[in-house]
Structures are given as structure tokens and as C-alpha cells.
Amino acid sequence: MKQDISKAKNPDLRASLAAMQRAALLARNTAIQTETYIVIVEDGQLLRVPADELRENASQKKTHECL
């Protein structure tokens, strides 16, 4: 059974999800700036995501946040 990490007794464990999300955002931004790929796992498959796609996704997200 999966448990909600936000209810963990260890404060470092509770904060780990936010830290991983910040690290993922930083990795995306770095890939955009350096015109490189990031590698992700989606549905058990390794995927290389190019900087152009990351840039497009980031701009779409900003557009939706403004609405």
C-alpha cells in the first residue's frame, strides 16, 4: 500500500518531494539553456526530450498559469 509522503514522520522525507520537483525544474531549465536533451522514463520507456519541446511545454504552462 502506498502512503502519502507528506505524512512521513521524518521531516527530510516530507520535504523530499518538493526538492525533487525543484531539481526536475532546474534540469529542464538547464537543458533549455544549453540546447540539450533530458532523459525521462514514461510508461517504462526511456525518452529523450529535446530542448525545443521543453521550451514549448514551459511556455504553455506559463500561459495556463496566467489564465
Backbone as JSON, one array per atom type, in Angstrom:
{
  "sequence": "MKQDISKAKNPDLRASLAAMQRAALLARNTAIQTETYIVIVEDGQLLRVPADELRENASQKKTHECL",
  "N": [[0.84, -1.19, 0.0], [0.62, 2.18, -0.91], [1.83, 5.05, 0.75], [1.1, 8.38, 1.79], [3.58, 10.66, 1.27], [3.74, 13.13, 2.43], [2.88, 12.79, 4.96], [4.84, 11.59, 6.38], [6.98, 10.75, 9.15], [9.59, 11.64, 9.31], [11.1, 14.73, 8.8], [12.82, 15.41, 6.68], [12.2, 13.52, 4.75], [9.55, 14.24, 4.24], [10.0, 16.67, 2.97], [11.29, 15.9, 0.69], [9.9, 15.4, -1.75], [9.19, 17.94, -2.75], [11.78, 18.91, -3.1], [12.73, 17.21, -5.12], [11.03, 17.97, -7.18], [11.85, 20.62, -7.57], [14.46, 20.13, -8.42], [13.97, 18.78, -10.82], [12.77, 20.82, -12.33], [14.92, 22.59, -12.48], [16.69, 21.01, -13.98], [15.28, 20.86, -16.4], [15.3, 23.59, -17.14], [18.06, 24.01, -17.41], [18.62, 22.28, -19.55], [17.18, 23.58, -21.56], [18.58, 26.01, -21.73], [21.08, 25.13, -22.57], [20.56, 23.85, -24.88], [20.18, 21.05, -24.94], [19.19, 17.6, -24.41], [16.83, 16.15, -22.07], [16.54, 13.15, -20.22], [13.9, 11.05, -19.61], [11.7, 8.77, -17.87], [8.89, 7.28, -19.07], [5.97, 5.57, -18.82], [7.47, 3.25, -18.49], [9.35, 3.45, -20.5], [12.38, 4.77, -21.78], [12.83, 8.1, -22.61], [14.06, 10.65, -24.71], [13.95, 14.02, -24.37], [13.84, 16.84, -26.29], [15.32, 20.17, -26.17], [13.73, 22.09, -27.49], [11.12, 21.06, -27.26], [10.84, 21.07, -24.49], [10.99, 23.81, -24.03], [8.68, 24.67, -25.37], [6.7, 23.36, -23.83], [7.13, 24.65, -21.38], [6.42, 27.3, -22.0], [3.72, 26.97, -22.6], [2.77, 26.17, -20.12], [3.19, 28.49, -18.6], [1.39, 30.17, -19.89], [-1.06, 28.97, -19.21], [-0.99, 29.34, -16.46], [-1.4, 32.04, -16.23], [-4.03, 32.4, -16.83]],
  "CA": [[0.0, 0.0, 0.0], [1.36, 3.43, -0.96], [1.48, 6.02, 1.79], [1.32, 9.78, 1.44], [4.89, 11.08, 1.78], [3.58, 14.35, 3.22], [2.55, 12.4, 6.33], [6.0, 10.87, 6.94], [7.47, 11.28, 10.42], [10.88, 12.29, 9.08], [10.89, 15.98, 8.07], [13.58, 15.38, 5.43], [11.41, 12.73, 3.81], [8.39, 15.06, 3.85], [10.46, 17.74, 2.07], [11.99, 15.34, -0.47], [9.12, 15.53, -2.97], [9.38, 19.32, -3.24], [13.17, 19.02, -3.55], [12.83, 16.53, -6.42], [10.34, 18.8, -8.16], [12.74, 21.75, -7.86], [15.59, 19.6, -9.2], [13.48, 18.49, -12.17], [12.6, 22.1, -12.99], [16.27, 23.08, -12.77], [17.21, 20.19, -15.08], [14.61, 21.31, -17.62], [15.82, 24.92, -17.48], [19.44, 23.84, -17.88], [18.55, 21.69, -20.89], [16.73, 24.63, -22.47], [19.66, 26.98, -21.89], [22.23, 24.51, -23.23], [20.08, 23.18, -26.09], [20.42, 19.61, -24.82], [18.04, 16.77, -24.07], [16.76, 15.47, -20.78], [16.07, 11.78, -20.37], [12.87, 10.73, -18.62], [11.04, 7.47, -18.02], [7.44, 7.43, -19.18], [5.36, 4.26, -19.09], [8.53, 2.25, -18.54], [10.21, 3.68, -21.65], [13.3, 5.91, -21.72], [12.57, 9.07, -23.66], [14.91, 11.84, -24.8], [13.1, 15.17, -24.64], [14.71, 17.92, -26.77], [15.14, 21.5, -25.58], [12.6, 22.77, -28.14], [9.88, 20.56, -26.66], [10.82, 21.57, -23.12], [10.69, 25.24, -24.13], [7.27, 24.77, -25.73], [5.91, 22.97, -22.67], [7.27, 25.69, -20.37], [5.65, 28.47, -22.4], [2.31, 26.61, -22.45], [2.45, 26.16, -18.7], [3.1, 29.89, -18.18], [0.14, 30.69, -20.45], [-2.16, 28.44, -18.42], [-0.92, 29.93, -15.12], [-1.87, 33.42, -16.32], [-5.49, 32.4, -17.0]],
  "C": [[0.88, 1.24, 0.0], [0.87, 4.37, 0.13], [1.83, 7.42, 1.31], [2.61, 10.26, 2.09], [4.77, 12.33, 2.64], [3.23, 14.05, 4.68], [3.68, 11.63, 7.01], [6.45, 11.54, 8.24], [8.76, 12.06, 10.25], [10.68, 13.57, 8.27], [11.66, 16.05, 6.74], [12.82, 14.61, 4.35], [10.2, 13.51, 3.33], [8.81, 16.11, 2.82], [11.06, 17.2, 0.77], [11.21, 15.49, -1.78], [9.29, 16.92, -3.57], [10.8, 19.5, -3.77], [13.35, 18.36, -4.91], [12.15, 17.33, -7.51], [11.18, 20.01, -8.54], [13.92, 21.3, -8.72], [15.17, 19.3, -10.63], [13.29, 19.78, -12.96], [13.96, 22.69, -13.38], [16.89, 22.31, -13.94], [16.58, 20.61, -16.4], [15.16, 22.66, -18.08], [17.24, 24.85, -18.0], [19.47, 23.26, -19.29], [18.11, 22.72, -21.92], [17.87, 25.6, -22.75], [20.82, 26.41, -22.69], [21.86, 23.77, -24.51], [20.4, 21.69, -26.09], [19.12, 18.89, -24.47], [18.03, 16.5, -22.57], [16.22, 14.07, -21.08], [15.09, 11.51, -19.24], [12.38, 9.31, -18.86], [9.54, 7.72, -18.01], [6.86, 6.09, -19.61], [6.41, 3.18, -19.28], [9.5, 2.4, -19.7], [11.11, 4.89, -21.4], [13.01, 6.83, -22.9], [13.57, 10.22, -23.57], [14.01, 13.0, -25.21], [14.0, 16.33, -25.05], [14.35, 19.27, -26.13], [13.94, 22.24, -26.19], [11.27, 22.35, -27.52], [9.75, 21.04, -25.22], [10.43, 23.04, -23.1], [9.21, 25.45, -24.43], [6.37, 24.44, -24.54], [5.96, 24.03, -21.58], [6.44, 26.91, -20.73], [4.15, 28.19, -22.3], [1.91, 26.64, -20.99], [2.3, 27.58, -18.18], [1.8, 30.51, -18.67], [-1.04, 30.25, -19.61], [-2.17, 29.04, -17.01], [-1.48, 31.34, -15.11], [-3.39, 33.5, -16.43], [-6.24, 32.37, -15.71]]
}
